[in-house]
Amino acid sequence: MPVSTLDKFRGALHGGAVGDAIGELASVHGDQDSLSDWLSEGDVLRYTDDTAMSIGLAEALSMSGGVNEDEIGRIFQRNYGREPWRDYSSSVPAIFAMVKRHDMPFTEAAGRLHDGAGSYGNGAAMRIAPLGVFFRNSVDLRDYAARSAMITHTHPVGVDGAAVMAWAIAQLAKMDPKGKFPFADFCTGIVRFAKTKEMRLKLVQVIELIAGKATPEEASETLGLSQAVQESLPFSLFSFLKHQNSFEDCIYCAVLQGGDEDTLGSMAGALCGSYLGVKGIPKDWIERIENRELLDDLAKRLDKMAN
């Protein structure tokens, strides 16, 4: 029996949150034995700003069924005010401060960052999973992804990274994990969907690394692991493609090479969760993620609106 769309929504949201929380732990427990030992102790899995902003985007989508930049920005701003300790990057409060001080749109404030170049960080891609599942059948997926990205990230690479991640999530949400993974079609499609040369180059390298059976260490050296979306998104994609049928192995691959561990885990978890569905994620990890009832409620609301 195919995985239901509701389970795909749950997989995307829970998968991203679990990967986020485990990635944050990996910054302290830097090898698999240490990380596995800690995870076996049963403590609550606490997520960071990656999941907080995914929740905000899901909340906005569940309210209007569309992408309203001001509404999404206001929800981001509200959630940041409630939980500023979730390890947000410095650019996020800077945008909120400009919006409040000058009464300007969020996209205009975001466009002023980095001397007017905007950010090409991974913040727009790390939160995009609920949008990817929601608009999985829409011909306007790129436009929706770009508009949601530009609330905080206006650099062409930052926008393209969010759109590429949304495309990947959308395709995975439509696949049956019990069938054969369409590797060639997926890889061809994702390269074609990318618009910037920076993203295309790294996506081609991902395909070559998978085909060459590269180790995670080799892939991390080639792709990079920084907050730049053209590094962290491709490595998260590598982790998923290398371990598409094992959520645990996918997450360990993504978070144990260093770099931006929580976001690497969040994106890899969202990719794998969107493919396998929530039942492919270890039940113990699901039960321990904080605010899992909220994640489930959002998944149900989005599934009802999308169908």
N, C-alpha and C positions, 0 to 999 in steps of 0.2 A: 504494500500500500504506500503510495507517495506521501512524502512529508507534507503536512498541511501548511497553508500560508501562515496561519497563526503560529505554528511551531517555528517557521522561518523568521517571523518577527521576533519571537522570543529568543531564538538562537542568535540573531543579530545583536539584540540589546544585552542579553545575558552574556553572550560570548565576548562582546566588547568590554563589559564591566569586569568580568572575571580576568580577562587578559590584562586589562589595565591594572587591577589590584595585584596580580601576580608579578607583573612587570615592575611595579613599584617595590615589591618585596625583593626582587632580584638585584636591586641596587645595593642591598645589604647582604643578601644571601646569594653570592655571585657564582656558585657552582650548583649543578643539578642535585647532588646529594644533600647539600645544605638546604637548598630551597625545598626539596621534597620532604625532608625531615620537618621543616617548619610547617609545611602545608598539612602534614599528617597530624599536627597537634590540635587542629580543629578550631582555631581562632577565627573571628570575623574577618572577611576579606574586604578591605576598605579601598574604594576607588578614588581617583583623582579628578582633576578638571576635565579630562577626556570624557569620562562618563557623565559628569555633571552637565557638560555642554551637549552631549548626545541626548540626555534627558530633556534639556531645554528645547532642543530642536524637535524632539518627539512630542513634547507638550504643545508646541506651536502648531505642528502639523495636525494634531488631534483636535485642535480648536477650530481651525479654519479649513483644513483640507487642502491648503495651498501654501505657497511661499510668500509671506508678507514680511519683507525685510525689517520694517520697523517693529512689528509684533515679535519677531524672533529676537531682535536685538534687545527689546525691553525685557523679555523673559530671561535672556542671558544675564542682563544687568541685575534683574531681581534675584536670580539664583546666586550670582556672585555676591550680592549684598548679604544674603543669608549664610553663605558658606565661603567666605573669602580665603579660608585656609586650605582649600583643595589644590594647592600647588599650581595656580594659574600663572601663565607667563606674564611678564611685566607689561606686554603690549595690550592685554585685555583691559586692565583697570585704566590704562592710559586712554584707550578709546572711550571708555565709559565717562571718564573725567572730561574729555573734550566735548562729548555729546551733551553733558550736563551744563558745562560752562558756556558753550557757544550755541546751544540749541540747534545743532546740526544733525543731519542724518548719520547713522552709523557708518554707512559706506564712505561718506566724505571724511569722517574722522579716521577710518581705517586707511584711507588713501593718503593721509598725511604722514603716516609712519615711514621711517627709514628715508627721510628726506624726500618724501613724495613718491617713492618707488613702491610702497606697500610691502607686505610681508609675503615671503615664499615659504614660510614655515608649514608644519604639518597640522596646525590647529583646525583648519577647515576640513581636512580629510579625516581626521581622527573622530569627528562627531557625525559624519555624513551617513552612517549605516541606516538609521531609520528612514531617511529620505530615499536611499537607494532601493530599499524594499518597497516603500510606499509607491514610488513612481516607476516600478520595475517594468511596466508595460508602456510607459509614456514615450512618445517621440520627442518630447520636450525635456527629457531627463537632464541633458547638459545645461540647458537654460536654468532649470530649477536648482541644480547643484551650484552653478556659478553664482546665482543670486544669493543663495544661502552662504556661500563662501565669502562673498565680498562684504559681508557685515563686519568681518575682522581681517580678511586677507584679500588684497586687491592686486598683488603682483600676478602677472600672467601665469607663472609657474605654480604659485599657490592656488590659484583658481583651477588650473588644469589638473593639479594633483587631486583636488576634491572631486572634480568631475570624473576622473579616471577611477577613483575609489568608488564613487557612486555607481558607475557602470559595472564594475566588477561585482559589487554587492547585488545589483539588479540581476545580473546573469546568474549568479550563484543561487539567488532566491528562487529562480525558476527551474533549477536543476533537481533531478531525483538522485540523491547520493547513492542509491542502490544500483544505479546504472554505471556505465563506463564514463569516466570523466572526459569531456570533449577537449582534450588538451590543445590540439592544433587550432581548432576554431576559437577557443577562448583566448589563446595567445595572439592569434592574428587579429582578433577583434579589439583587444585592449590596446595594441600598438596603433591600430588605425584610429581608435577613438581619441587617443592623446593628440593634442594640438601643438605643444611646445617641443622643440628639439631636445630640451633637457630631459623631459619625461620619456620621450620616445627612445632615446639612447639607453636610458637605464632599464626600460622595459625589455628592450631587445637583449640587454645583458642578462636580465633575469632568465629569459628563455634559454640563452646559451649556457648559463650556469646550471640550470636544471637538466638540460640535454647532456651536459658534460659530467653530470653526477658530482657537482662541486660540493664540498663540505660547507657547513655554515661559516667556518672561519674564512675560507676562500671567498665565499660570497660577500661576507661583511667587508673584506678588504677591497673588493671590487666596487661594491655598491655604496658603502658608507652607512653610518648609523646615526647621523646627527638629526637635529630637529628640522633640517631642510627637507621638504616633502619629496624632492627628487632623490633622496637617499633613504629615508625611513620607510616610505611607502613601498618602493621596490623590494627592500629587504623583508618587509612584512609579507609581501606577495610571494617572494621566494620561499619563506617559511611555510606558507599555506600550500603552495604547489608541491613542495617536497614532502609534506605530511598531510595531504588533503583529507585522509580518512581517519586521522587520529588528532583529536583536539589537544590532548596532552602534549604530544610530540611537537605539534605546531607551535604551541605556546612556549615550550622549553627552547625550541630553536630560535624563536623570535626574541626572547628576553635574556638569553645567557651569553650574548656576545658583547655586552656593554652598550654604550650609546644611550639613546633616549628610550630606556627600557619600558616605561609605562605606556608610551604611545605605540611603540613597536608591538607590545602585547595587546593593546587595545585594538589596533587595526588588524593584526593577525587573528585575534579572537573573533572579531566581527566578521571577517571573511570566512573563517572556518565554521562559525556558528550559523551564518547565512546559508552555507552549503549543507551542513549536516542536520541543521535544525537543533532545537534545544535538547533533544534526547541524545545528541551526540556529545554533549558536554557532561563531564563527570557530575553525577547528582550531588555528591558531597560539596563540590565547589559551588554549584548553583544554590544550595541551601544555605551556604555561609556568606554569600555576597550581601552586603548591606543594601537595604531598600529593595529587596527582590520583589516585594509585593507591588511597589510602584512600577518597577520594570514590567511585571506581568500585566498590570492594569493598562499601562501605555500600549503594550503589544496588542491587547484585546481591543482597545479603542481604535488603534491604527488599522488593525485587521478589519474591523467592522466598517470603517470609513472607506478603506481601499477596495472593499468588495461590495 
